[in-house]
């Protein structure tokens, strides 16, 4: 699904990722770990085509994406759901309308798909908040709304950047349970996290692989924690 071979990326001040070689298989559940500043967010941005490698090879869904034009990258991103580390919503829209925004952007909005929005809000436990302003949501509710928005287009791949970093342990486990459920439905999941307890808990539910970034490289993969 995602493969890098001798890939490199930097922001012009020295390499952030170098000699990056890793393959993420369809249907897998992957955790990305590493110290702060190791390049985890950069790696995720490469995975969802917000950035492009400057050297080496990257393929996504079996296609070469090095040098991919913007419109083609945008179409491919429709197959990827992203939960950013900092969730941003439009405060003048309700939670329901914010979750539905990807449908508007891609021209897929319909009465049936709006029913899907309500189904998703029920799934993440926010149906009673559907007409609230995002400003009224707690941190955990914001993350669950972000998850609903990320999967509204039924993506093949879901990427989450520290999704439990700003919520308590109970809410963090609830979010991971939702991601586990998505994985069991066949979605590929990639989660960046520092929380080893959550990794251990998830490993008891579904097969997982742990990727560790250090000094610009994946130096450890599939380790037992």
C-alpha positions, 0 to 999 in steps of 0.5 A: 500500500505504501512503500519507500525505498532509499527515500530522503526528505529535508526542509533545507536545513539538513535531512529529516528523513534519509535512506528511508526504506519500509513497506506498509501492507494493505490491511495492516495496523501500524504504530509509528514511534520515536522521540520528539523531532525524529520526523514522525509528522513529516513521515505521515505527511509524506504518506498522505502526499502533503509532502513529496520525497526529494530522492528515492522511491515512493509508491502509494496504492501501487502507483509511483507518486514521486513528482505526482502532479497536484490534481492527481495527488488530490484525487489519490488523497481521497482514499486516505483519511487523516486525523491531525495532531491538532484538530481544526473545525469551522466554528460557524458550522455545526459538528455535522456540517464539519464532518460532511465537509469532505463530501462537499469538497469532492462533490459527493454530498447527497441525502443518502450520504448525509445519512451516513454522516449521522451513522458515523456520528452515532458510531463515534458517540456524538449524534447528540452533539451533531448540531453543536458548535465545535467550540462546545466540544471537549478535547476527546469529542473533537478527536472523535469528530475528527475521526468521523470526518476522516472516514466519511469518504470510506478511505482505504488508509487512515492516518492519525498523528498522536490522536490520544495526546490531548485526551485522558487515558479512557478517551484515548483507549476509546479512540484506539478501539474505534481504530481497531474496529476500522482495521477489522473492517479491512482499513489500513491504520497508521498511528503515530504515538508516544504511548506504549501502553496504548500500543500494548493494549492494541496489540492484544486486540489485533496484529500490529507492527511497530515502526521506530524512527530514529536519526532519519531512519526506520531502525526498528520494526515489528518489535515486541513491546 
